């Protein structure tokens, strides 16, 4: 998926943008909005951005897994040398312990990622607080240019806030 980020002047403009993309017949896309008035999104039946989108969860999971691996390798190396469970311990238990430590690191990283704001959103927080809508449009990679062209033609005042591939 390819993510396109835009700032629109109002929720009305975001709603019109949603309708135009829908009427253009583009399939397989998804829209998420961050607006300072969550009840306005609910009344218009828009999807607010999920916790995974609002936070830096995926990056934190990856960092946590790497940190878990960095802790697991020396710990397992020590356990192999010290043989705390006896010399007849199967290698499977050492591999399982290593996997557990890596997964624990990923889980703890994910929890910390919920507390950290997504960098794409943090850069636009002042505009969101001023009443603008942050719109994330997830499209198939082949449709990204068509959506960009549609938005630039119909909504020249909508400001691009970046894009990235997921």
N, C-alpha and C positions, 0 to 999 in steps of 0.2 A: 504494500500500500504506500501511497505517496500522500503526505500531509501538506496542505496549503493553509497558511495562517493569514487571516485578514482582520483588520479593525474596521468596523462599520460605525457610523455616527450614531445610530440608534437601533433599538430592537425592531422597529418597523422596517428598517433597511435590511436587517438580517433576515427577516421573514420574507421580504420580497426576493432577496437573493436565493433563499431556500426554494421558493416557488419557481423561479426562473431555471434553476438547475434541474428541478424535477420535471418541468415542462420541456426542457431540452432533450429529454429522453435518455440521459446518462444513467447507466445502471451500475450497481455495486458501489455506491458512494454512501458516506455517512457524515452527518453534521453534528458537531458538538459546539456549545456556546458557553462562554463565561460572561456573565453580566452581573452587575452589583446587586440587582433586584432579582433574587431567585424566584420569587412568587410570580414575576412577570413571565419568566420562562415556563413555569408550570401552567399558568393560564393559557398560554399560546401552545402548549403541548410540545415544547422543544425539549431536547435532551441536553441537560447540563453536562459539562465535561465530567468524566468519571474520576474517581480518586487516583486511578492509575495514570490518567492524563494530567491531572493537576499536580501530582507529586513526581518526584524523580525516582520512582520505584524501580524501574528496570535497570537504570544505571547503578543504583544502590545494591540491587541483588547481585549484579555482576561483580561489583567491588567486594561485596561481602563473601562471595564464593571464592574469589582470588585470595582474600585474606584468610579464609578458612583453610584453603589449600596450603598457604604459606605457614600456617600454624600446624596443620596436620602432618606435613612431611617430616619436620624435625621431631614431632611427638612420636610418630610411628617409628622413625629411625631409632629413637631412644628406647622405645618399647621392644623393638627387635633385639637390641643389644642387651637390655636388662632382663628380658624374658620374665616379666612380672607374673604371667599366668603359667609359667613352666615351659620347659623345652618342647613339649609335645603339642603346643598350640598351633592350630592350623593357620596358614597364611590368609585364609578367608576372613578371619576375625580382624586381622590388621587392616585388610582392604575395607571391610565393613566399617571399622572405626574411622578410617580416613574419610570414607564417604559421608558418615554421620557428621563429622566435624565440618566438612565442606558444605553440607546442606544446612547445618546450624548457622554457619556464617552467612549463607545466602538468605536464610530466613530473617536473621537479625538485620542484615543489610536492607531487606525489603521493608521491615518495620521502620527503620530510620529514614528510608526514602519517602514514606508517607508524610513525614514531618518536614521534608524539604520541598520547596516549591519548584516546579518545572522551570527551567531556564527560559524557555520560550514565553511562558506566561509572566515570569518575574520581570522581563524586559519591558513588558507592556502594562504593568500593574498601575502606573500613574494614569494612563488613558482609560483603563477599566474603571478605576475609582472616579474618574471624571464623567462617567456615564456612557462611554463607548462600549461596544460589544466586541469581544474577542471571539472570532469564529474559526474553528478548525474543520476543514473539509478533507475527509479521507477518501481518496479516489484510487482507482487502478492506475498504474503508471502510464498506460497508454492514453488515459483520459485527462491527465493533468494539464496538458497544453490547451485542450478544448475548454476546460473549466476556467483557466486563466484568461483565455480570450473572451469568454462570455462575461466574466466579471469586469475586465478592463473596458469592454464595450458598453455594458449597461450601468456599471457602477464605478465611474472614474474617481469618485471621492472615497471609495473603499481603499484603504491603505494596506498594501501587502506587509505582513509582519513576519515574513519568512516562509520557509518550506523545508521539509526533510523527508527522507525515505524511511519507512518503518520496516 
